[in-house]
Amino acid sequence: MKAEEVISRYKNGERDFRKENLRGQSFQGKDLSGADFSEADIRGANFKNATLKGTKFCKAKAGLQKRWTIVLLLVSWIVSGLSGIVSLLGGAVVALIFDNDLESQVFGWIGLVILIVVYSVILRQGLGAGGAIASVIASAIAIVIAIVFSIPIPVASAIPVASVIASATIIAIATIIASASASAIATIITSATIIASAVVGAFRLSGPVDIAVAIAVGLVLVLLGAYLGWRALKGDPRDAWIRNIAIAFAATGGTSFYNANLTDADFTGATLKSTNLREANLTCTCWRNTIKLDRARPGKTILADTAVRELLITGNGYNTNYSNANLRGANLKGAKLKRANLKLADISEATLEEANLEWANLTEAQAVGTDFTHAYLTGACLEAWNIDSTTTLTNIDCQYVFLLEKPNPQGSRERRPHDPDRVFQPGDFEKLYKKIMNTVQILLRNGVNREAFRQAFQKIMAEYPEITHDSIQAIENKGNDVLLTLEVPEATDKGNVEKQFLQVYEVRLKAEKKIAFLEGREEAITHHIQDLKEIAIASKSNQSSNPIVNFTNTAKAESNMSDNSQSFNIGNIDQSQANNPNNFNVLNDNARQVNTNNFTSEQKQSLAEAAAEIQQLLNQLSQTNPTTTNKEKMIVVGEVIDQIETNLTLKNKVINALKAGGVEAFKEAIDHPLVNILMATVEGWTEV
């Protein structure tokens, strides 16, 4: 069927083109999405730049047309003749060992040594680096021979030249193997031997022994070249470039899908030898049970990786290492990946529907846009894997997962659920990670500056009305840093939320540091987990509702779902929460008034005593030190703080006074101009 007829029928709504003969037809740039070319003969067909979304090529036959195969075989015959002559050159040199002339015998032995060295290095290191090393060695030996034995350099140079030509012969034979059948290969090697025998007379060889040796050595060299070519085509990394050249040559005139859009196309059972797939979009393309896909030209697609290609063909990756593998957009529906290592692998936009990923290692795997519908994930390690709202987790079959690849110092891999006797119920896994996917996590370095936090959060609420104080899911200590987790609507640009928050926060933090410098402090006041309740209260001071904000102090930063070792809630509490020693609560109190008349006599006395001692210290140091500039004031306050710190009795009095009456009551009890600066420093002591 001609291409014009196919296109016409397609435009009229026909999609069934199964078993049609489309050899050599051109569909360049055409849109044939959804068409069915199953079992069609598409050898030599041109689908360059075509749109073939969802198109079926099941059991189709791609590759070279017969005329191109004949041309390639003719070239192979020519190459075989040349390889026979070149190989015989090496054999003729070795045959000089049996010459009556001593100089010729020496030359023959040297030639034999050089050939052994050249091919030994190439066999061990490949024709790339190994061939270069071997050629250098051969050239050096040739020059030494020329000098020591007074042999003309052009004659001596025949040896390294022969080694270079032999390398070209290896490439040629590899190309032949890539495109010819087994019988053709045998014929070509045989012809090379015959041609070598026919040209023996061109060399000065006398006697049956010389001729036999020359032919034998030539045949060995041809067979070595054939072996190296075969090894390269099997994917040996030492000779990868030979394979690339051979397959590129063999694909000339073959079926071309260059730069075609093959999204969701199906090549199940198709023969794809000598097919050009460079630059093609292979997202979710099915390659199951394809034939000779290793002889196709993959370019830089995921098919270039031998292990990945085999996985796509067989669907079996049980206990196989795919760490750092590029599986982006791969069709792995129903793949057997139990215990597979996918650490750092890119499986974004891949289809893993119904795939068995039990006990697989997905540590730091990129899974954005990946379809895990009805996948099996029991026992999988999900440490720091990257998913988002486009990742499909529908109907996951999973009893439990691990959040750490290796056990922590306590011997735990952070199993979820924590209880080893419990497992996820149907739908639990999706709910758990759906919540995580709709959150933004913002890391604040070296604690939290309260004022910077308040202003940044107000900015976010102004820009995103859906985000409120209720959106704060958690504030966690991560070593010296603090991790803020916000719940956001599904369509929210999470990157923009983080960017806007940090822009405001960092600008305000710099301003706070400047103020701290002017006031003589070493750094701006930052707040860690014990101060975070005050930050949350400040951030919701204008809110009428009583939201609950969870603050979690964790010792592990590797997981997004770490254990809670210390937490507190802001909002309504019941008696059971109040009796829990690991939980404390701060009630919403937006109208606190300072009234010392409500204090007990003991509290009044404690407050008065502490205030009197503090005021005495302030008065003494103010008289002996200048307090004109902010820096001078901070020096005086710093000295007061130092003296309080060294006097534990006085420090305890200050803490008790702050707890009993609060900061405002303590300020009223001290009559000194530096009291505000002092209170800003000591008010956090109540949280220790």
VOLODO-534573 format. One record per residue (C-alpha): x, y, z; residue in three letters. Coordinates in pm, whole numbers. Layout:
BEGIN
     c1     c2     c3 res
      X      Y      Z ala
...
END
This chain:
BEGIN
     c1     c2     c3 res
      0      0      0 met
    126    344    -92 lys
    175    614    171 ala
    -77    842     -2 glu
   -348    579     30 glu
   -271    519    397 val
   -289    891    472 ile
   -614    929    278 ser
   -780    640    459 arg
   -655    770    792 tyr
   -813   1109    725 lys
  -1140    930    651 asn
  -1132    769    994 gly
   -976    433    914 glu
   -719    311   1166 arg
   -670    -55   1079 asp
   -363   -108    858 phe
   -259   -446    993 arg
    -42   -676    778 lys
     -3   -412    506 glu
    311   -394    295 asn
    455    -47    361 leu
    816   -111    260 arg
   1001    206    165 gly
    699    434    211 gln
    743    783    354 ser
    520    920    631 phe
    758   1198    725 gln
    595   1463    944 gly
    250   1299    930 lys
     11   1247   1222 asp
    -91    881   1239 leu
   -176    867   1609 ser
   -388    570   1708 gly
   -332    379   1384 ala
   -275      4   1394 asp
     22   -121   1188 phe
     46   -455   1366 ser
    226   -725   1161 glu
    287   -472    883 ala
    607   -475    679 asp
    762   -134    749 ile
   1118   -212    637 arg
   1276    102    498 gly
    970    313    588 ala
   1032    675    684 asn
    845    800    994 phe
   1082   1091   1056 lys
    920   1373   1260 asn
    587   1185   1254 ala
    333   1197   1538 thr
    255    839   1637 leu
     89    869   1979 lys
    -72    540   2076 gly
     11    384   1739 thr
     45      5   1733 lys
    337   -170   1566 phe
    286   -510   1732 cys
    485   -782   1551 lys
    568   -536   1273 ala
    885   -600   1075 lys
   1122   -303   1057 ala
   1478   -272    927 gly
   1643   -280    585 leu
   1479   -347    252 gln
   1627   -628     43 lys
   1813   -395   -194 arg
   1989   -226     96 trp
   2078   -566    240 thr
   2237   -664    -93 ile
   2435   -341   -107 val
   2559   -399    245 leu
   2662   -755    161 leu
   2858   -634   -142 leu
   3039   -386     77 val
   3103   -670    319 ser
   3265   -876     43 trp
   3495   -590    -45 ile
   3585   -537    319 val
   3641   -908    366 ser
   3889   -907     80 gly
   4078   -614    225 leu
   4078   -771    570 ser
   4216  -1091    422 gly
   4499   -902    251 ile
   4580   -699    561 val
   4570  -1004    783 ser
   4796  -1187    541 leu
   5045   -902    568 leu
   5082   -985    935 gly
   5107  -1354    851 gly
   5372  -1289    588 ala
   5582  -1097    838 val
   5563  -1383   1088 val
   5646  -1635    813 ala
   5986  -1466    773 leu
   6089  -1659   1082 ile
   6149  -1956    850 phe
   6355  -1755    601 asp
   6722  -1848    551 asn
   6832  -1488    601 asp
   6914  -1408    967 leu
   6798  -1049    936 glu
   6462  -1165    798 ser
   6428  -1417   1081 gln
   6484  -1145   1340 val
   6232   -925   1163 phe
   5982  -1213   1165 gly
   6023  -1277   1538 trp
   5988   -908   1616 ile
   5675   -896   1400 gly
   5527  -1190   1589 leu
   5597  -1024   1925 val
   5442   -697   1809 ile
   5126   -870   1683 leu
   5092  -1056   2011 ile
   5136   -731   2209 val
   4895   -535   1989 val
   4614   -788   2004 tyr
   4670   -872   2371 ser
   4632   -507   2468 val
   4329   -462   2242 ile
   4163   -776   2376 leu
   4220   -662   2733 arg
   4143   -289   2712 gln
   3940   -254   2397 gly
   4020   -102   2062 leu
   3993    256   2191 gly
   4250    308   2464 ala
   4406    -32   2404 gly
   4454     29   2033 gly
   4623    361   2095 ala
   4862    209   2349 ile
   4934    -86   2124 ala
   5006    138   1824 ser
   5251    345   2028 val
   5430     31   2146 ile
   5441   -107   1793 ala
   5577    217   1650 ser
   5846    236   1918 ala
   5957   -120   1855 ile
   5962    -59   1480 ala
   6192    240   1518 ile
   6426     42   1746 val
   6436   -238   1490 ile
   6518      4   1212 ala
   6807    152   1408 ile
   6955   -169   1549 val
   6927   -381   1236 phe
   6967   -102    979 ser
   6629   -188    827 ile
   6474     90    619 pro
   6220    275    831 ile
   5941    245    567 pro
   5979   -134    583 val
   5983   -140    962 ala
   5684     92    971 ser
   5481   -174    797 ala
   5421   -337   1133 ile
   5248    -48   1314 pro
   5071     42    991 val
   4946   -314    974 ala
   4818   -287   1332 ser
   4625     30   1245 val
   4476   -132    935 ile
   4389   -435   1146 ala
   4195   -205   1379 ser
   3998    -76   1083 ala
   3936   -436    983 thr
   3787   -506   1325 ile
   3544   -216   1281 ile
   3451   -338    936 ala
   3387   -692   1056 ile
   3176   -557   1343 ala
   2965   -369   1089 thr
   2920   -686    887 ile
   2808   -876   1196 ile
   2562   -599   1281 ala
   2381   -629    952 ser
   2440   -973    804 ala
   2301  -1313    891 ser
   2508  -1589   1051 ala
   2552  -1772    720 ser
   2662  -1453    547 ala
   2918  -1389    820 ile
   3061  -1738    780 ala
   3079  -1689    403 thr
   3255  -1355    441 ile
   3518  -1493    681 ile
   3577  -1788    449 thr
   3613  -1555    151 ser
   3864  -1349    343 ala
   4074  -1661    393 thr
   4047  -1757     25 ile
   4146  -1410    -91 ile
   4438  -1416    149 ala
   4553  -1745      2 ser
   4518  -1612   -351 ala
   4750  -1320   -290 val
   5021  -1519   -117 val
   5220  -1506   -437 gly
   5251  -1131   -406 ala
   5491  -1182   -117 phe
   5834  -1335   -131 arg
   5737  -1654     46 leu
   5895  -1980    -57 ser
   5808  -2325     53 gly
   5487  -2479    184 pro
   5576  -2400    547 val
   5605  -2025    484 asp
   5278  -2017    294 ile
   5096  -2227    554 ala
   5220  -2005    837 val
   5120  -1687    655 ala
   4770  -1817    584 ile
   4729  -1953    939 ala
   4835  -1625   1099 val
   4612  -1428    861 gly
   4314  -1648    948 leu
   4380  -1606   1320 val
   4387  -1228   1279 leu
   4057  -1234   1086 val
   3897  -1448   1357 leu
   4028  -1215   1628 leu
   3875   -923   1443 gly
   3546  -1110   1420 ala
   3556  -1186   1793 tyr
   3621   -821   1882 leu
   3336   -714   1657 gly
   3103   -969   1815 trp
   3210   -856   2162 arg
   3143   -493   2078 ala
   2794   -573   1953 leu
   2719   -760   2274 lys
   2755   -430   2457 gly
   3106   -459   2597 asp
   3185   -107   2729 pro
   3548   -140   2616 arg
   3438   -132   2253 asp
   3118     74   2276 ala
   3228    314   2003 trp
   3281     27   1759 ile
   2926    -86   1827 arg
   2791    264   1767 asn
   2970    293   1433 ile
   2862    -53   1322 ala
   2495     -6   1412 ile
   2485    343   1261 ala
   2618    206    933 phe
   2384    -93    941 ala
   2082    133   1005 ala
   2147    335    689 thr
   1843    290    468 gly
   1650    114    745 gly
   1320    210    908 thr
   1348    559   1056 ser
   1162    698   1357 phe
   1401    990   1389 tyr
   1249   1264   1608 asn
    910   1091   1595 ala
    661   1118   1882 asn
    610    759   1994 leu
    430    836   2320 thr
    224    530   2426 asp
    314    350   2102 ala
    320    -30   2118 asp
    602   -234   1960 phe
    523   -562   2135 thr
    689   -848   1947 gly
    817   -623   1666 ala
   1147   -686   1484 thr
   1351   -367   1505 leu
   1692   -449   1363 lys
   1856   -158   1173 ser
   1593     91   1295 thr
   1674    457   1365 asn
   1521    572   1696 leu
   1739    875   1760 arg
   1576   1183   1917 glu
   1240   1004   1934 ala
    996   1068   2219 asn
    967    727   2383 leu
    744    821   2678 thr
    551    511   2790 cys
    640    329   2466 thr
    598    -48   2502 cys
    898   -260   2395 trp
    788   -591   2546 arg
    926   -899   2368 asn
   1073   -700   2079 thr
   1328   -876   1857 ile
   1679   -743   1787 lys
   1614   -411   1960 leu
   1983   -422   2051 asp
   2062   -377   1679 arg
   1852    -60   1653 ala
   2012    285   1666 arg
   1896    436   1999 pro
   2092    761   2005 gly
   2064    917   2352 lys
   1727    764   2441 thr
   1678    533   2739 ile
   1735    238   2503 leu
   2107    320   2489 ala
   2154    158   2831 asp
   2186   -218   2792 thr
   2037   -300   3133 ala
   1742    -65   3080 val
   1683   -202   2731 arg
   1672   -559   2859 glu
   1429   -457   3134 leu
   1198   -294   2882 leu
   1207   -603   2660 ile
   1166   -871   2926 thr
    989   -681   3205 gly
   1200   -876   3452 asn
   1432   -679   3680 gly
   1420   -900   3987 tyr
   1705   -821   4227 asn
   1882   -615   3958 thr
   2083   -297   4010 asn
   1937      6   3832 tyr
   2093    270   4055 ser
   2128    605   3877 asn
   1953    457   3573 ala
   1759    676   3333 asn
   1411    523   3323 leu
   1230    848   3258 arg
    907    781   3074 gly
    971    405   3065 ala
    678    168   3016 asn
    720    -79   3301 leu
    361   -188   3335 lys
    352   -516   3523 gly
    732   -527   3552 ala
    890   -763   3803 lys
   1111   -534   4009 leu
   1102   -711   4342 lys
   1420   -630   4540 arg
   1548   -413   4253 ala
   1785   -129   4340 asn
   1640    194   4199 leu
   1841    426   4421 lys
   1882    767   4254 leu
   1707    635   3944 ala
   1492    870   3738 asp
   1152    706   3694 ile
    964   1032   3640 ser
    668   1005   3400 glu
    720    628   3388 ala
    433    379   3394 thr
    469    131   3680 leu
    108     23   3682 glu
     71   -318   3849 glu
    450   -341   3882 ala
    592   -553   4162 asn
    818   -322   4366 leu
    812   -520   4688 glu
   1134   -467   4885 trp
   1268   -243   4610 ala
   1508     37   4702 asn
   1361    371   4588 leu
   1597    588   4792 thr
   1620    936   4635 glu
   1440    811   4324 ala
   1281   1079   4108 gln
    914    982   4072 ala
    746   1304   3958 val
    450   1222   3735 gly
    501    847   3777 thr
    199    617   3760 asp
    202    362   4045 phe
   -161    253   4000 thr
   -210    -84   4171 his
    166   -129   4217 ala
    296   -356   4493 tyr
    516   -167   4740 leu
    527   -376   5056 thr
    871   -352   5217 gly
    997    -88   4974 ala
   1244    176   5094 cys
   1115    527   5020 leu
   1386    737   5183 glu
   1387   1087   5035 ala
   1210    980   4716 trp
   1074   1271   4515 asn
    701   1271   4438 ile
    446   1545   4381 asp
     78   1595   4307 ser
    122   1450   3957 thr
    240   1116   4098 thr
    -43    860   4084 thr
    -75    642   4395 leu
   -421    496   4334 thr
   -500    150   4476 asn
   -146     85   4595 ile
   -104   -262   4745 asp
    123   -198   5042 cys
    134   -332   5397 gln
    434   -134   5521 tyr
    732     66   5396 val
   1067    184   5531 phe
   1188    542   5535 leu
   1559    468   5584 leu
   1783    262   5358 glu
   2013    168   5644 lys
   1929    134   6014 pro
   1984    441   6233 asn
   2196    421   6553 pro
   1896    273   6731 gln
   1877     -6   6474 gly
   1552    120   6318 ser
   1478    170   5950 arg
   1175    385   6038 glu
    905    138   5947 arg
    561    275   5869 arg
    335    194   6042 pro
    564    206   6346 his
    399    -89   6519 asp
    552   -406   6369 pro
    220   -584   6430 asp
     21   -332   6226 arg
     -7   -294   5848 val
   -162    -36   5619 phe
   -527    -85   5544 gln
   -649    -39   5183 pro
   -619    327   5091 gly
   -393    419   5386 asp
    -79    453   5177 phe
   -242    692   4931 glu
   -388    904   5212 lys
    -54    921   5390 leu
    145   1039   5090 tyr
   -132   1251   4942 lys
   -106   1463   5255 lys
    270   1493   5209 ile
    235   1585   4841 met
      7   1878   4928 asn
    257   2035   5162 thr
    546   2278   5128 val
    850   2232   5347 gln
   1067   2536   5417 ile
   1401   2499   5596 leu
   1502   2792   5815 leu
   1872   2788   5895 arg
   2003   2836   6250 asn
   1669   2867   6426 gly
   1382   3108   6373 val
   1373   3484   6406 asn
   1029   3563   6542 arg
    969   3896   6368 glu
   1102   3769   6035 ala
    881   3461   6063 phe
    572   3669   6141 arg
    618   3906   5848 gln
    700   3626   5602 ala
    393   3428   5701 phe
    170   3733   5674 gln
    304   3784   5320 lys
    214   3427   5225 ile
   -138   3461   5366 met
   -187   3784   5173 ala
    -70   3627   4845 glu
   -254   3296   4897 tyr
   -590   3344   5073 pro
   -634   2966   5098 glu
   -329   2948   5326 ile
   -413   3034   5686 thr
   -263   2970   6027 his
   -444   2637   6019 asp
   -218   2547   5726 ser
     82   2513   5957 ile
    117   2136   5985 gln
    441   2117   6178 ala
    751   2305   6286 ile
   1037   2063   6346 glu
   1386   2098   6485 asn
   1639   1956   6239 lys
   1960   1988   6435 gly
   2030   2362   6449 asn
   1774   2433   6178 asp
   1396   2447   6178 val
   1167   2284   5919 leu
    831   2451   5858 leu
    563   2236   5694 thr
    263   2410   5536 leu
    -42   2248   5381 glu
   -132   2410   5050 val
   -409   2356   4792 pro
   -327   2100   4522 glu
   -287   2352   4239 ala
    -57   2583   4435 thr
    285   2665   4293 asp
    488   2523   4581 lys
    815   2662   4455 gly
    669   3011   4448 asn
    534   2976   4804 val
    877   2881   4934 glu
   1045   3154   4729 lys
    815   3431   4852 gln
    836   3319   5214 phe
   1216   3309   5214 leu
   1247   3639   5030 gln
   1057   3824   5302 val
   1210   3618   5582 tyr
   1570   3670   5473 glu
   1527   4045   5417 val
   1376   4085   5762 arg
   1641   3860   5915 leu
   1917   4082   5775 lys
   1744   4385   5924 ala
   1724   4212   6261 glu
   2094   4132   6247 lys
   2176   4496   6178 lys
   1968   4600   6478 ile
   2145   4340   6689 ala
   2483   4474   6578 phe
   2386   4832   6667 leu
   2266   4713   7005 glu
   2594   4535   7070 gly
   2465   4178   7048 arg
   2664   3915   6864 glu
   2365   3801   6658 glu
   1995   3847   6608 ala
   1779   3663   6856 ile
   1671   3332   6709 thr
   1432   3084   6858 his
   1454   2707   6858 his
   1194   2452   6947 ile
   1133   2584   7298 gln
   1049   2931   7160 asp
    833   2823   6869 leu
    507   2840   7062 lys
    558   3216   7099 glu
    619   3250   6726 ile
    300   3063   6649 ala
    103   3277   6895 ile
    245   3591   6736 ala
    165   3471   6386 ser
   -199   3407   6475 lys
   -256   3701   6707 ser
   -519   3849   6475 asn
   -707   3523   6423 gln
  -1029   3455   6610 ser
  -1020   3079   6577 ser
   -813   2843   6790 asn
   -603   2646   6543 pro
   -392   2355   6654 ile
    -31   2380   6544 val
    193   2079   6598 asn
    556   2145   6683 phe
    781   1845   6661 thr
   1134   1805   6787 asn
   1307   1532   6590 thr
   1654   1387   6586 ala
   1652   1264   6228 lys
   1650   1478   5915 ala
   1650   1209   5650 glu
   1277   1142   5654 ser
    973   1357   5604 asn
    789   1138   5854 met
   1017   1129   6158 ser
    910   1018   6504 asp
    774   1276   6746 asn
    997   1302   7048 ser
    858   1629   7181 gln
    553   1820   7069 ser
    307   2079   7178 phe
    -23   2204   7050 asn
   -173   2548   7029 ile
   -547   2540   7067 gly
   -806   2360   7275 asn
   -689   2078   7502 ile
   -850   1814   7714 asp
   -742   1669   8047 gln
   -572   1367   7896 ser
   -344   1591   7690 gln
   -270   1809   7986 ala
   -152   1509   8187 asn
     90   1396   7916 asn
    445   1497   8019 pro
    557   1516   7655 asn
    281   1758   7554 asn
    206   2109   7671 phe
    -46   2356   7540 asn
    -83   2729   7501 val
   -437   2862   7503 leu
   -547   3135   7269 asn
   -522   3449   7482 asp
   -535   3764   7273 asn
   -644   3995   7554 ala
   -401   3926   7836 arg
   -387   4216   8084 gln
   -123   4263   8352 val
   -282   4303   8696 asn
    -49   4258   8991 thr
   -342   4270   9233 asn
   -422   3912   9131 asn
    -80   3784   9249 phe
    -38   3602   9577 thr
    171   3761   9849 ser
    454   3516   9782 glu
    455   3602   9410 gln
    454   3973   9486 lys
    747   3930   9724 gln
    946   3720   9476 ser
    884   3970   9197 leu
    973   4265   9416 ala
   1295   4107   9544 glu
   1413   4013   9197 ala
   1324   4354   9058 ala
   1504   4532   9341 ala
   1824   4335   9290 glu
   1813   4388   8912 ile
   1753   4761   8952 gln
   2043   4786   9195 gln
   2272   4621   8941 leu
   2151   4852   8665 leu
   2202   5161   8878 asn
   2553   5059   8983 gln
   2671   4978   8632 leu
   2502   5285   8480 ser
   2695   5508   8718 gln
   3032   5355   8632 thr
   2973   5309   8257 asn
   2847   5545   7984 pro
   2502   5470   7838 thr
   2473   5732   7563 thr
   2483   5510   7250 thr
   2299   5187   7183 asn
   2626   4998   7195 lys
   2711   5143   7538 glu
   2365   5056   7665 lys
   2404   4697   7544 met
   2741   4669   7715 ile
   2581   4764   8047 val
   2291   4523   7994 val
   2534   4250   7897 gly
   2726   4298   8220 glu
   2401   4274   8416 val
   2314   3951   8235 ile
   2659   3808   8311 asp
   2619   3880   8682 gln
   2272   3727   8688 ile
   2402   3417   8507 glu
   2675   3367   8766 thr
   2428   3408   9053 asn
   2197   3107   9024 leu
   1980   3221   9313 thr
   1914   3554   9147 leu
   1857   3391   8809 lys
   1598   3157   8959 asn
   1425   3456   9119 lys
   1410   3629   8780 val
   1270   3318   8611 ile
   1008   3269   8883 asn
    913   3637   8864 ala
    870   3615   8487 leu
    660   3300   8517 lys
    445   3449   8792 ala
    383   3797   8659 gly
    503   3796   8304 gly
    733   4036   8125 val
    506   4338   8159 glu
    473   4305   8537 ala
    848   4270   8575 phe
    903   4579   8361 lys
    667   4782   8580 glu
    857   4674   8891 ala
   1191   4806   8758 ile
   1237   5178   8721 asp
   1529   5213   8482 his
   1563   5330   8118 pro
   1746   5010   8019 leu
   1470   4778   8140 val
   1323   4721   7791 asn
   1656   4606   7648 ile
   1710   4381   7949 leu
   1365   4222   7920 met
   1415   4147   7550 ala
   1716   3939   7652 thr
   1582   3750   7956 val
   1223   3686   7851 glu
   1321   3359   7684 gly
   1460   3216   8008 trp
   1116   3093   8108 thr
   1130   2839   7827 glu
   1451   2672   7948 val
END
